[in-house]
Amino acid sequence: MKNFALIGAAGYIAPRHMKAIKDTGNNLLTAFDKGDSVGVIDSYFPDADFFVEFERFDRHIEKLKYEKNTYLDFVSICSPNYLHDAHIRFALRSGADAICEKPLVLNPWNVDKLQHVEEKTGKKIYNILQLRVHPSIIALREKVKNAKKDTKFEVDLTYLTSRGHWYHTSWKGDKTKSGGIATNIGVHFYDMLSWIFGDVQENIVHIHENDRAAGYLEFENARVKWFLSISPQYLPQEIRDKGQTTFRSITINGEELEFSGGFTDLHTMVYKDILDGKGYGVDAARTAIEIVHNIRNSEPVGLKGEYHEFLK
């Protein structure tokens, strides 16, 4: 049984980490979040110690080590994007490996510095790249690998996930903290695309606003038109009629990739891989971080060239 700490326990994704820790037969010793709406812990680890001040959380981990001879094996990180770098460093300095949500960091140069911390501490950093363990995504990757070497697949990616006014008030709406919409809700998809279709050859941004972003990415084996939005106004009518607030679609050469199900247990699958020594480390996160960094810092060209049909 491995000992875990959790940073960002009040966040949206934290319960999936708690479930993954429990489902893999491990123990959550302690958790931290400056917000105290963390009653969900009772469903998984009611005996875990909880702190709303980071200094007391840090001190508690030191006391466990020196007074009870209890050491952390992993620190799971679900904090806001801009804090990941600092919290990863804290985990490694505490003698634990880090398991961090997306994006690992906001800027490509931070990746190199984190690798330096790994070398200095001898500890590992793992990123939650859960789409890489989805059966449909794995099957698509195999299909692409078995295609002719110079094949270019035509891909349309659409991801609409409605958010209320709170989004723009929270850290998620602050580009300096979240990295903007393409980083916040798109980074997993860019990782998936690069994992399947190879190196990036072109990255063009058509639109990049607070509630939507769209562009064109060309990989070794794919031409991708993508559109992301948190505004419900872009939801297809049939989705609205069903009362749904999220729409996710990927078509490859006009055929829909079916991967709507199977998302709830992906974190547990990632945790199992990490515990088996097969998790995705810092280098695996690099390409997606470079893609979103370039999107964030590109001047949108408007409706020119190959753009997504939702922009028409």
N, C-alpha and C positions, 0 to 999 in steps of 0.2 A: 504494500500500500504506500503510495507516494503522498507527500504533504504539499498542499497547494495554498497559495494566497491569491486573492482576487482584487484587482484595482478597477474601479468603475462598476460597483455592484448594483447601482441604481439604473444603469443604462439599459436600453432596449434589448441589446443582444446578450446581456449578462446571464439571463436564465438558461440560455443554450450552453454556456460554459459551465454553469452549475450542474446542469443535467449531464454534460459530458464527463465531468469529474466524477459524479456519482455512478454513472453507467459503466465507467471503466474501473470501478472498484477502488477509488481513491478518496482522499479526505481533504476537505476545505477547512483549514485551521483558522484563517482570519481573512477579513475583507475590509475594503475601504471605499468610501464615496463621500464627497462633501454633502450630498443629498441623502436624506435618511429614509426615503421611500423604498425600503428593501425587504419588505415582509415576505417576498418570494423565497428568501433564504430558508424560511421555515419549512418549505416543501422539500428541501434538499439537505441542508446542513444546519439544523436549529442550534447546534452547539458551537457553531463558528463564532469567534469574537468579531465584533464589528466596530469600526472607528469612522468618525466624520472629520477628524483632523489627521493629516498625513504624518505629522510629527509623532503623534501617539501610536499610530499604526507602525511606523518605523521602530519606535522604542519597543513596542510589543514583540516585534520579530526578533530584536536583539535580546530581549529578556528570555524568549523561548529558547534561543540558541545557548545563552550563557548560564541561565538558571535552571533550565529543564533539559538541556542537551537535546532539544528538538529542532531539527533543521528543515528548512524549506527545500523542496526539490524543484518546484515550478512556481512562477508567478504568472497568472493569467491577466491580460491587460485589455480592458474594454473601455478605457477612458477616451475623452475627445481626441481627435486625430493629432492635434498639435502637441499633445502631451505624451504621445507614444514614445518618442525618443527618450525623454527624461525617465519615464517609468520603466522602459527596457533597461536603461543603464542602472537604475535602482535595483532591478531584479538581479542583474548579473553581479553587481557589487555586494548583494546580499547572499551570494553563493548559490543562487538558483538559476535554472534555465528560464527563458521567457517565452510565453505563448501569446502572441499579440494579434489583435484584430486588424483588419484592413483600414487604411493603408499603413504599412509598417512605419513609414515616415512620409513627410510631404515632399522632400527634395532629394534628388539623386545623390548629392554629395554626402548626405547623412547616412546613406547606405555604407559607404566606404568607412566612415568613422565608427559605425556600429560594428563592422567587421574587426576593426582595430580593438574595440572593447572586448569582443569575443576572444581575440588572441591573448589579450592581457589577463583576462579572468579565467580562461579555460572553460567558459560556459557557452551555451548555445542559445540562439534566437530562432524561434519558429514563427511562421506567419500562417494565419488561418486563410488558406486558399481553397475553400470548400468546394468550389465548382470543379476542381480537378479530381475530386473523388465521386462526382455524380456519374452514375452508370451511363446515361445518355451522352454526356460530354466525353467520357472515355471511349465510347463506341465511335463517336464522330472523329476523334483524334486518330483512331486506328484506321478509319476509312480514308482520311486524308493521307496518312503515312503510306497506305497501299495504293494511292493514286499515282499517276505518272508524275515525274519529278517537277515538270514545268506547269502543272495544272494550276489554274487560278479559279477558285470558287467565288461565286457572286453571293455576298452575304448582306442581309439587312438585319440590323439589330434595333429593336424598339423596347425601351423599358420605361414604363410610366408607373409611378408610385405616388399616389396623392398625399400631400402633406398640407396641414392647416396653417393658419397665420403664425402659430407658435414657432414654426420652423425658422422663419426669418429673424425672430427675436433671440432664438437660442444660438449656441456656438456653431450649429450647423449652417446657419445663414451668414456667418462671417467667413469670408474667403480666406482670411489670414489664419483662421483656426481650423476650418474643415478642408480647405483646398478648393472649395467651390463644388458645384453640383456634379461635375464630371468625376471629381475625385470621390466625393462622398457617396454617390450611389452607383458610380460606373466602374470603379477600379477593379472589382472582381471580374467584370465582363471583359475588360481590356486584358487582364491576366489570362483569362480563358482563351481569348482570341489569339494571343501571342503563343500560348502553350500549344494550341492546335495548329496554327497556320505559319509559325516561324517568325523570323525577324521583321521588324517594321521597316518599310521602304519609303513610306510617305505618310504624313500626318497633317491634314488640313482641317481647320475649324471654320464652319460656316456661321454658326450662331453660338454665342456663349453669354447667357443672361442668368439672372438670379433663379429663375424657375425652369429654364430649359437650356439645353445645349445640343448641338448637332455637328457632325463632321464626317470626314472621309478618312479611312485608314487603309493603307495598302500594306499587306504582308507578303512574304515569299509566295504563299499559296492562296491568297484571298484578297478580294477587293471588298471593303466593308463600308456601307453607309449606316451611320448610327444616329439615333435620336433618343435623348433622355429628358424626362420632365417630372417635376413634382406637382404640376398643376392638373387638376381634374378636367380642365377644359379640353385636353387632348385625348381623353379616353374615348375609344370607339363607342358608338351608340349602343351596340349590343352588350358591351361590358357594363355601361351605365344601367341598362334595362335590368340586368341581373343584380344590381346593387353592389357590384364589385368596385373597388377603388384602385386596383392594381392590374396592369396589363404588361405581359412579358412575352416577347415574340422574337425568335431568331429563325430566319429562313436562309437556307443554303441552296442555291440554284433553284429558287422558287418553292422548295419543299420546306414545310415547317418542321423545326426540330422540337420534338416533344420532350420537354423537361419541366413540366409544370408541377409535378409531384416530387416527393422524395427529398424535400429540403430540410425537414425538421431534424433529421438524424445526421446530417452531414458533419456537424461539429463533433459529434461523438466519433464518427469515422476518422476525422482528422486527428483527434486526440489519441485514438488507438494507434494510428500510424506513428505519431510522435513518440508514444510510449514504447513502440516497437523499434525505435531508432530510424524510422523512415520518413519523418516529417519534412516539410519544405522549409528551407532555411533562408538566410538573407539574400543570397544570390538569386533565388527563385522569385523574389519580390521585385527585383531591380527593373525589369522591362516595363511592368505596369506603372511603376512610380515614374519612370522616364516619360511614358506616354501621357500620363495625367499632368505632369509638370509642363510638358510642351503644350498641351491643350490650354492650360491655365495661363501660359505666358505668350500665346499666339494671338495675333490680330485677326479677328474673324473676317472672312472674305465676302460674306453675304451669299446670296443665291447664285453661285457660280460653280461650274463643273458638275461633278457627281455628288448630288445632295439627296438627302432622305425625302421620301414623298410627303412626310408630315409637314415639311416646310413649304409645300406648294400652297 
